[in-house]
Amino acid sequence: MSTKTALLSETASTRAPGNQSKRSSLAGFIGSALEYYDMYIYASASALVFARVFFPDAGATGLLYSLGLYGVAYIARPLGGFLAGHLGDRFGRRNIMILTLLVMGIATFLIGCLPSYDSVGILAPTMLIILRLCQGLSVGGELSGASSLTLEHAPANRRALYTSWAINGIWVGYILATLAFIGVAALPEEQLVAWGWRVPFWLSAVILIVGLVIRRTVRDTEAFTTEKELGTTAKVPLGDVLRNQPFDVIRVIFAAFLVVISTTVPVYGLTYATNVVGIDASTMLWVVIVGYVVALVTQPLMASLSDKIGRKPVLIGGNLFGAAAVWLFFWAVAEANIPMIFAGVLLCVSIGFAATNSVYPSYFSELFSTRYRVTGMAVGLQLGLVLTGFSPVIIQAISAANGNAWWPAAVFTSVACVISAIAIASGRETYKTPLDRLGVTR
């Protein structure tokens, strides 16, 4: 038995209470709920009211500016991933999870306090950009830290299932955000623009407090503690991962294109349906909620399936299924066919994307060694997600140049899903690899 293996065994038996795997899953769940509640209330606000609040003089291009600001956070996400990875791989996963939660919660609450353009002029969108960048920094490190912590605590044969609860937290955040906006969207137009949109941002403080309480109960993992006690933690994690596993970082960048569907369907779909087709906003918000609620059931099932048959079949199958399903969804939106819109969301979000979304956190984490796991996943994932953040504004520009056509959204999403499937197919299978052998490429 190697010194590292012996120390890992001793650490596991003396330091980690049996419920740490469940606590880390719960911490990931609550933290992701806050992070993505915050992200999605911004997305909903940008689609529904921000053009009038922050860009009232921009006319028809106000919506384009508003959607562009949605993508601003994605510029900061790679930097957030780098910072979170560096701190998480050097000083522990738990601390970075607490930090990301605080930054996101405070930035979101402050967005709800911002004055309008009519009150302070250009200062209003400027402050919005700054707070949006803070949100991006936070979310850039959230999932990689939570996934690494949960993966390293989880039972060997259920790593994807345990890790998937952070993803289920994302859906809960989306559901809560959508419900919040359904409530405020029912307000008279004047009240919605004046103060109603602020309420969902202020409510994020409740989730923040709950998340901080739970995350303080979680300990760092045995795998990380072992590296720390042996003195083998990476001094410069980014340099180590680029030197030892550069192709896995590149693989994650392109595999991360799978997330594009989660932006084009609920975010751009909402924008297109309400602003071009004229479907009532509350109807589309309920469509999204139904898709997310069903995904809460299908995602753990997909994760469990990947624990049994492997990560790659589920990820590749989900990508290809989603690439086909988006055509039904966007056609249905263009035709204002509400039953088919519901069907399209269930196929795109609750089946296709649920398959990829529930498995990629474990797969991306498993590609990398413990020494730089958070960095490898965070940097690769966040660089890949830059395309995701700007997909609504890219599609909006292409669609506007083609008579507000719906097909650019379907083409863009399908291509992204196929690229992701190819990147995943090029990688190795990891679901049976022991924790201390993950990241070993030879």
Secondary structure, 3 states (H helix, E strand, C coil): CCHHHHHHHHHHHHHCCCCHHHHHHHHHHHHHHHHHHHHHHHHHHHHHCHHHHHCCCCHHHHHHHHHHHHHHHHHHHHHHHHHHHHHHHHHCHHHHHHHHHHHHHHHHHHHCCCCCHHHHCCHHHHHHHHHHHHHHHHHHHHHHHHHHHHHHHCCHHHHHHHHHHHHHHHHHHHHHHHHHHHHHHCCCHHHHHHHHCHHHHHHHHHHHHHHHHHHCCCCCCHHHHHHHHHCCCCCCHHHHHHHHCHHHHHHHHHHHHHHHHHHHHHHHHHHHHHHHHCCCHHHHHHHHHHHHHHHHHHHHHHHHHHHHHCHHHHHHHHHHHHHHHHHHHHHHHHCCCHHHHHHHHHHHHHHHHHHHHHHHHHHHHHCCCHHHHHHHHHHHHHHHHHHHHHHHHHHHHHHHCCCCCCHHHHHHHHHHHHHHHHHHHCCCCCCCCCHHHCCCCC
